[in-house]
Amino acid sequence: MANIVLAAAEEAAHESPAHGATQGTVEHHGGGDFPPFDVNNFAPQLVWLALIFGLLYVLMSRIALPRIGSILSDRESRIESNLSASRELQTKAQAAAAEHDETLRATKAQAQAIGRDAQQQAASETQTRRSAQEAEFAKKLAEADAQISAAKAQALSHVEEIATEAAGSILEKLTGARIAADTLRGEFQIIKAS
């Protein structure tokens, strides 16, 4: 490819005088080859290549790579410490959650026990009040029954007198004769006994 470029340059040099001055410069440097590709320059180039490569190798192995290694080591240790701290915090969080759940269960059980106790106490108080009221009602009912029985007995005692008087009046009107009250009471007692 370099030959093609040189051939094109020679043609242009023959056509134009300005290019001829440039052509003279190229010929002055040694025939027109690109210096890094010139076979005569290979030995010094290889020496410089070895020196630069060696210098870069020493710089990399002594300075850059140890720094990179220490950075990577620090990063790895930081990541590991962060992971262990994360595991520890996760364990603490799980323990706190378990403790919270246990506290919640205990509180719930305590609230249920308090509710049951309150319900039982209310039922007991209600039963006590109910029993007291039932006893009071039974007492009042007994008193009322006694009053009714007394009123009934009193009314029945008057009924006997009224019945005897009525029977005496009826018999007197029917027969025209007056019958003694004692006789009528005796007859009434006989009827009442049967």
HELIX and SHEET records of a PDB file:
HELIX    1   1 ALA A    2  GLU A   15  1                                  14    
HELIX    2   2 PRO A   17  HIS A   28  1                                  12    
HELIX    3   3 PRO A   35  PHE A   37  5                                   3    
HELIX    4   4 VAL A   39  ASN A   41  5                                   3    
HELIX    5   5 PHE A   42  LEU A   59  1                                  18    
HELIX    6   6 MET A   60  ALA A   64  3                                   5    
HELIX    7   7 LEU A   65  THR A  175  1                                 111    
HELIX    8   8 ALA A  181  ALA A  193  1                                  13    
END                                                                             
